[in-house]
Amino acid sequence: MAQQQKHKAIQVECFSSDDPAAGCKVAVVSTPKPGAGQVLLKILCRPINPSDILCIQGMYPDGPKKFPFVPGLEGMGVIEELGDGVTGFSPGQRVFHIFKEAGSWQEYAVASASEIIPIPDTISNEVAAQFFINPWTVYGMLETLDVPKGEYVLQTAAGSVLGRMFIQLARHRGVKTINLVRRDEQKEELKAIGGDEVINFKTEDVVEEVKKITGGKLVYGAIDAVGGALTKVVCSSVRNQGTILCYGVLDEKPEAQVDLIDLLFRQVKVHGFHVVKWVESLGGADEFRQIAATIFELIAKGVMAPLVGEKFPLDSTPEAIRKSLSIGRGGKVLLVSVK
């Protein structure tokens, strides 16, 4: 009897809010065989996203509830083996996958052939691995806000990888951005990639600056990845009947403060935005593929440029997690495997 293949996987054995890396261990697990309509993927590259951190902290409502589990929502790899009935793909082909169940922080996983996305030759592994969470969130939020050309949109956490892509895509659409940062050195960085205005919310009066920039109109809409007291500032910076999309929980507590005057009398709307939920609201597989092609084209043309940061092997996942949480880390921290 042939010996069953094994592979390395990062398993979360317990939730740890103080140090998310503490609950992550390297394990050796059995490599699955692809069933009918499935492929076996050799996963080569996966990012560490804030949503992954929330998941391994036990803060993600839709996250796994049983231990151990393999985290990681997105990643890319090559097809190792085709299951029965799979056509249109070939072994060795590069593909992207959203790992809703298996988790991308491992060397191999099976996936439905209907859910993998071929990667264009013009896009590197490191960029392709970041194809979903950030680019689709940026695209979806701009679609949802529907900001007219020439109007301003405000964002918090503007220096993040997602924040920089938001600047780029907004500019491509003719939308102006007001970007909130916590460090002055980020101002020139963001202006260099097309940010119209940058405000240090730690040292400047955001609402007064927004009034000056917009001639008193305030911004058309806003996105907020932080929460806490900053959401209240954002509320007061948005026009009457404007919308704020909250998409992250970077503040110490998963809470957001608002001024009821803004909600009651100015009718400012505060909504949550979750990219998976947004995709589920689309018109089906055809619309998904159409948007996927559009986003790949935007990335290939450099309209949106996912930043690549430091790369770590799976064995160094705890170190990679801590790096991903550090200030001024640069681009997206990636977990990589040898091809």
C-alpha positions as CSV (number, residue, x, y, z in Angstrom):
1,M,0.0,0.0,0.0
2,A,1.4,3.4,-1.0
3,Q,2.2,5.7,1.9
4,Q,-0.2,8.6,2.1
5,Q,1.3,12.0,1.3
6,K,1.8,14.5,4.2
7,H,2.2,18.3,4.2
8,K,2.8,21.1,6.6
9,A,-0.1,23.2,7.9
10,I,-0.5,26.0,10.4
11,Q,-3.1,25.0,12.9
12,V,-4.8,27.3,15.4
13,E,-5.0,25.3,18.7
14,C,-6.5,28.1,20.8
15,F,-7.7,31.7,20.6
16,S,-5.2,34.3,21.9
17,S,-6.3,37.9,21.8
18,D,-3.1,39.3,23.4
19,D,-0.7,37.6,21.1
20,P,-2.5,36.1,18.0
21,A,0.6,34.1,17.1
22,A,0.6,32.2,20.4
23,G,-2.1,29.8,19.3
24,C,-0.6,29.0,15.9
25,K,1.5,25.8,15.6
26,V,3.1,24.0,12.6
27,A,1.5,20.6,12.1
28,V,2.0,17.7,9.7
29,V,-1.3,16.6,8.2
30,S,-2.5,14.1,5.5
31,T,-2.7,15.6,2.0
32,P,-6.3,15.0,0.6
33,K,-7.1,13.6,-2.8
34,P,-9.3,15.6,-5.1
35,G,-12.8,14.3,-5.6
36,A,-14.9,14.6,-8.7
37,G,-15.0,18.2,-9.9
38,Q,-12.2,19.2,-7.6
39,V,-8.5,20.0,-7.9
40,L,-5.6,19.6,-5.5
41,L,-3.7,22.9,-5.1
42,K,-0.1,23.3,-4.1
43,I,-0.4,26.6,-2.3
44,L,2.6,28.9,-2.9
45,C,1.8,32.3,-1.5
46,R,-0.8,33.7,1.0
47,P,-1.1,37.1,2.7
48,I,-1.7,37.8,6.3
49,N,-4.7,40.0,6.4
50,P,-6.4,41.8,9.3
51,S,-9.4,39.5,8.8
52,D,-7.0,36.5,9.4
53,I,-5.8,38.0,12.6
54,L,-9.4,38.5,13.8
55,C,-10.1,34.9,12.9
56,I,-7.2,33.5,15.0
57,Q,-8.2,35.8,17.8
58,G,-11.7,34.3,17.9
59,M,-13.3,37.7,17.0
60,Y,-14.6,36.7,13.6
61,P,-18.3,35.9,13.9
62,D,-18.3,33.6,10.8
63,G,-14.9,32.0,11.8
64,P,-14.1,28.5,12.8
65,K,-15.3,27.4,16.2
66,K,-13.6,24.0,16.6
67,F,-9.9,23.4,17.2
68,P,-7.6,22.9,15.5
69,F,-8.3,24.8,12.3
70,V,-6.2,26.1,9.4
71,P,-6.6,29.9,8.9
72,G,-6.1,31.9,5.8
73,L,-8.9,33.2,3.5
74,E,-7.0,33.8,0.3
75,G,-3.9,32.6,-1.6
76,M,-2.5,31.4,-4.9
77,G,-0.8,28.2,-6.0
78,V,-0.5,25.7,-8.9
79,I,-2.8,22.8,-9.7
80,E,-1.1,19.6,-8.5
81,E,-3.8,17.1,-9.6
82,L,-7.2,17.1,-11.3
83,G,-10.2,15.2,-10.0
84,D,-12.5,13.3,-12.2
85,G,-14.5,15.3,-14.7
86,V,-12.4,18.5,-14.4
87,T,-11.8,20.2,-17.7
88,G,-10.4,23.6,-18.8
89,F,-7.5,23.4,-16.3
90,S,-4.1,21.6,-16.4
91,P,-1.5,20.5,-13.8
92,G,1.0,23.3,-13.1
93,Q,-1.4,26.1,-14.0
94,R,-1.4,29.1,-11.6
95,V,-4.7,29.8,-10.0
96,F,-6.2,31.9,-7.2
97,H,-8.6,30.6,-4.6
98,I,-10.8,31.9,-1.8
99,F,-10.3,29.4,1.0
100,K,-13.7,29.5,2.7
101,E,-13.3,26.1,4.4
102,A,-9.8,24.6,4.0
103,G,-7.6,27.6,4.9
104,S,-4.7,28.8,2.8
105,W,-2.0,28.6,5.5
106,Q,-0.9,25.1,4.5
107,E,1.0,23.5,1.6
108,Y,-1.9,21.7,-0.1
109,A,-5.7,21.9,-0.2
110,V,-8.5,20.7,-2.4
111,A,-10.8,23.2,-4.1
112,S,-13.8,23.0,-6.3
113,A,-12.7,23.6,-9.9
114,S,-15.7,25.9,-10.4
115,E,-14.2,28.3,-7.7
116,I,-10.6,28.7,-8.8
117,I,-9.5,31.6,-10.9
118,P,-6.7,31.4,-13.5
119,I,-4.0,34.0,-12.9
120,P,-2.8,36.1,-15.9
121,D,0.9,35.6,-16.9
122,T,1.5,39.3,-16.3
123,I,0.8,39.2,-12.6
124,S,3.3,37.8,-10.1
125,N,2.6,35.2,-7.4
126,E,3.0,37.8,-4.6
127,V,0.5,40.2,-6.2
128,A,-1.9,37.4,-7.3
129,A,-2.0,36.1,-3.7
130,Q,-3.6,39.4,-2.6
131,F,-6.2,39.4,-5.4
132,F,-9.4,39.2,-3.3
133,I,-9.6,40.8,0.1
134,N,-8.1,44.2,-0.5
135,P,-8.8,44.9,-4.2
136,W,-12.4,43.6,-4.1
137,T,-13.0,45.6,-0.9
138,V,-11.8,48.7,-2.5
139,Y,-13.7,48.1,-5.7
140,G,-16.9,47.1,-3.8
141,M,-16.8,50.2,-1.4
142,L,-16.4,52.6,-4.3
143,E,-19.2,50.9,-6.2
144,T,-21.4,51.1,-3.0
145,L,-20.6,54.8,-2.3
146,D,-21.0,55.8,-5.9
147,V,-19.1,59.1,-5.4
148,P,-19.6,61.5,-8.4
149,K,-16.5,62.6,-10.2
150,G,-14.8,65.6,-8.6
151,E,-16.4,65.0,-5.2
152,Y,-14.3,64.1,-2.1
153,V,-14.3,60.8,-0.2
154,L,-12.6,60.4,3.2
155,Q,-10.8,57.4,4.5
156,T,-9.1,56.3,7.7
157,A,-6.1,54.0,7.8
158,A,-5.0,55.6,4.5
159,G,-1.4,54.4,4.8
160,S,-2.4,50.7,4.8
161,V,-2.0,48.5,1.7
162,L,-5.8,48.8,1.1
163,G,-5.8,52.5,1.8
164,R,-3.2,53.1,-0.9
165,M,-5.2,51.0,-3.4
166,F,-8.3,53.0,-2.5
167,I,-6.4,56.2,-3.4
168,Q,-5.3,54.8,-6.7
169,L,-8.7,53.5,-7.8
170,A,-10.6,56.6,-6.6
171,R,-8.2,58.7,-8.6
172,H,-8.7,56.5,-11.7
173,R,-12.5,57.1,-11.3
174,G,-12.0,60.9,-11.0
175,V,-12.9,60.9,-7.3
176,K,-10.8,63.1,-4.9
177,T,-9.6,61.6,-1.6
178,I,-9.0,63.1,1.9
179,N,-6.8,60.6,3.8
180,L,-6.4,60.3,7.5
181,V,-3.0,59.1,8.9
182,R,-1.3,59.1,12.3
183,R,2.3,59.9,11.1
184,D,3.4,63.0,9.3
185,E,5.9,61.0,7.2
186,Q,3.0,59.3,5.4
187,K,1.7,62.6,4.0
188,E,4.2,62.8,1.1
189,E,4.0,59.1,0.5
190,L,0.3,59.2,-0.1
191,K,0.4,62.4,-2.1
192,A,3.0,60.8,-4.4
193,I,0.5,58.0,-5.4
194,G,-2.3,60.4,-6.0
195,G,-3.8,61.3,-2.6
196,D,-5.3,64.7,-2.9
197,E,-5.3,65.7,0.8
198,V,-3.7,64.1,3.8
199,I,-4.5,65.0,7.4
200,N,-2.8,63.8,10.6
201,F,-5.8,63.1,12.8
202,K,-3.5,62.9,15.9
203,T,-2.3,66.5,15.6
204,E,-4.9,68.3,13.3
205,D,-8.6,69.2,13.7
206,V,-10.0,66.8,11.0
207,V,-13.5,68.4,10.8
208,E,-12.1,71.9,10.4
209,E,-9.6,70.8,7.8
210,V,-12.3,69.0,5.8
211,K,-14.5,72.1,5.9
212,K,-11.6,74.1,4.5
213,I,-10.8,71.6,1.8
214,T,-14.4,71.2,0.6
215,G,-15.5,74.8,1.0
216,G,-17.9,73.8,3.8
217,K,-19.7,71.0,1.7
218,L,-18.0,68.2,3.7
219,V,-17.2,64.9,2.0
220,Y,-19.6,62.9,-0.1
221,G,-19.0,59.7,1.7
222,A,-16.3,57.9,3.8
223,I,-14.8,54.5,4.6
224,D,-13.5,53.6,8.1
225,A,-11.2,50.8,9.1
226,V,-10.5,52.0,12.6
227,G,-13.7,52.5,14.6
228,G,-13.6,53.9,18.2
229,A,-13.6,57.6,18.7
230,L,-12.4,58.2,15.1
231,T,-15.7,57.1,13.7
232,K,-17.4,60.1,15.4
233,V,-14.9,62.4,13.7
234,V,-15.6,60.8,10.4
235,C,-19.4,61.2,11.0
236,S,-19.0,64.9,11.5
237,S,-16.9,65.2,8.3
238,V,-19.6,63.7,6.0
239,R,-22.3,65.7,4.2
240,N,-26.0,65.5,5.2
241,Q,-27.4,62.1,4.2
242,G,-23.9,60.9,3.4
243,T,-22.8,57.3,4.0
244,I,-19.9,55.9,6.0
245,L,-18.8,52.3,5.4
246,C,-17.1,50.6,8.3
247,Y,-15.0,47.8,7.1
248,G,-12.3,47.2,9.8
249,V,-11.7,46.9,13.6
250,L,-8.3,48.4,14.0
251,D,-9.2,50.2,17.3
252,E,-8.4,48.4,20.6
253,K,-12.1,47.6,21.1
254,P,-14.7,46.5,18.4
255,E,-16.8,49.6,19.0
256,A,-17.6,52.8,17.1
257,Q,-18.6,56.1,18.5
258,V,-21.1,58.3,16.7
259,D,-22.7,61.7,17.3
260,L,-26.5,61.2,17.4
261,I,-26.9,64.8,16.1
262,D,-25.2,63.6,12.9
263,L,-27.5,60.6,12.7
264,L,-30.8,62.1,13.7
265,F,-30.7,65.6,12.2
266,R,-28.2,65.3,9.4
267,Q,-29.2,61.7,8.5
268,V,-25.7,60.5,8.2
269,K,-25.8,56.7,7.6
270,V,-23.3,54.3,9.1
271,H,-23.1,50.8,7.5
272,G,-20.9,47.8,7.8
273,F,-19.1,46.6,4.7
274,H,-17.9,43.0,4.4
275,V,-16.4,41.9,1.1
276,V,-17.6,38.3,1.2
277,K,-21.2,39.5,2.0
278,W,-20.9,42.0,-0.9
279,V,-19.8,39.3,-3.3
280,E,-22.7,37.1,-2.2
281,S,-25.1,40.0,-3.1
282,L,-23.9,40.0,-6.7
283,G,-25.9,38.6,-9.6
284,G,-24.1,35.2,-9.6
285,A,-21.1,33.6,-11.2
286,D,-21.1,35.6,-14.4
287,E,-21.0,38.9,-12.6
288,F,-18.3,37.6,-10.3
289,R,-16.1,36.5,-13.3
290,Q,-16.7,39.9,-15.0
291,I,-15.6,41.8,-11.9
292,A,-12.6,39.4,-11.5
293,A,-11.5,40.2,-15.0
294,T,-11.9,43.9,-14.4
295,I,-9.8,43.8,-11.2
296,F,-7.1,41.7,-12.8
297,E,-6.9,44.2,-15.6
298,L,-6.7,47.1,-13.1
299,I,-3.9,45.4,-11.3
300,A,-2.0,44.5,-14.5
301,K,-2.2,48.1,-15.7
302,G,-0.9,49.4,-12.3
303,V,-4.1,51.3,-11.5
304,M,-4.2,49.3,-8.3
305,A,-0.9,48.1,-7.0
306,P,-1.0,45.6,-4.1
307,L,2.2,46.2,-2.1
308,V,4.5,43.2,-1.4
309,G,6.1,43.3,2.0
310,E,8.4,40.8,3.8
311,K,8.1,37.1,2.9
312,F,8.2,34.3,5.5
313,P,8.1,30.5,5.2
314,L,5.3,28.7,6.9
315,D,7.6,27.5,9.7
316,S,8.0,31.2,10.7
317,T,4.3,32.0,10.8
318,P,4.4,33.4,14.4
319,E,7.1,35.8,13.4
320,A,5.2,36.8,10.3
321,I,2.1,37.5,12.3
322,R,3.9,39.8,14.6
323,K,5.5,41.5,11.7
324,S,2.1,42.0,10.1
325,L,1.0,43.8,13.3
326,S,3.9,46.2,13.4
327,I,3.7,49.9,12.5
328,G,5.3,51.0,9.3
329,R,5.8,47.4,8.0
330,G,5.6,48.5,4.3
331,G,3.7,46.1,2.1
332,K,1.6,43.0,2.8
333,V,3.4,40.3,4.8
334,L,3.3,37.0,2.9
335,L,3.6,33.4,3.8
336,V,5.4,31.5,1.0
337,S,6.2,27.9,0.1
338,V,8.8,26.6,-2.3
339,K,7.4,25.7,-5.7
